[in-house]
Amino acid sequence: MMGQTTARSIPPRVVELFNGARQLTTVERLALAKLLLDSILVDQSVEETDWSMMGLEAFQKDWDNADDAVYDHWRELYDVSPR
């Protein structure tokens, strides 16, 4: 049950949906909870992937250029042998 203090901070639409969900069986409520959680996790994962890809593209543009190409073969440039 939602307490009075908690219920005041929850939007009425959510309270209405929750009250409807209380009529579901335990298995149905668990399935609904899983669907809701998955929808949040998937959305966050997609968003994080998008940000990562943007960062990688910027990093690649910054480091993959003609001026820095000489450092691609830094061992030869600085006469460092591989271990």
C-alpha positions in Angstrom: 0.0 0.0 0.0 1.1 3.5 -0.7 1.3 5.8 2.3 -0.3 9.3 2.4 3.1 11.1 2.2 4.2 8.9 -0.8 0.9 9.2 -2.6 1.1 13.0 -2.5 4.4 13.1 -4.4 3.2 10.6 -7.1 1.3 12.0 -10.1 -2.4 11.1 -10.1 -2.1 9.2 -13.4 0.6 6.9 -11.9 -1.6 6.3 -8.8 -4.5 5.4 -11.0 -2.3 2.9 -13.0 -1.0 1.5 -9.7 -4.4 0.9 -8.4 -5.3 -0.9 -11.6 -2.2 -3.0 -11.4 -3.2 -4.1 -7.8 -6.0 -6.0 -9.4 -3.6 -8.2 -11.4 -2.4 -11.5 -10.2 1.1 -11.8 -8.6 2.5 -13.3 -11.8 0.9 -10.6 -13.9 2.3 -7.9 -11.6 5.8 -9.4 -11.8 5.6 -9.5 -15.6 4.5 -5.8 -15.6 7.4 -4.9 -13.3 9.9 -6.7 -15.5 8.5 -4.9 -18.6 8.8 -1.6 -16.9 12.3 -2.2 -15.7 13.4 -3.5 -19.0 12.0 -0.4 -20.8 14.1 1.8 -18.5 17.3 -0.3 -18.8 17.0 -0.6 -22.6 16.5 3.1 -23.0 19.5 3.9 -20.8 21.6 1.4 -22.7 20.7 2.8 -26.1 21.4 6.4 -24.8 24.8 5.4 -23.3 25.7 3.6 -26.5 24.8 6.7 -28.5 27.0 9.0 -26.3 29.8 6.5 -26.5 29.7 6.3 -30.3 29.7 10.1 -30.5 32.7 10.2 -28.2 34.5 7.6 -30.3 33.8 9.5 -33.5 35.2 12.7 -32.0 38.3 10.9 -30.6 38.9 9.2 -34.0 38.7 12.6 -35.9 41.1 14.1 -33.4 43.7 11.4 -33.5 43.3 10.0 -37.0 44.8 12.8 -39.1 47.9 13.4 -41.3 49.7 15.5 -38.7 49.6 12.7 -36.1 50.2 9.8 -38.6 53.9 9.9 -37.9 53.2 8.7 -34.3 51.4 5.6 -35.7 54.8 4.1 -36.0 56.3 5.5 -32.9 58.5 2.5 -32.2 60.4 3.1 -35.5 60.4 6.9 -34.9 62.0 6.6 -31.5 64.0 3.4 -32.2 62.2 1.4 -29.6 62.2 -2.4 -30.0 59.2 -4.5 -29.0 59.7 -6.6 -25.9 
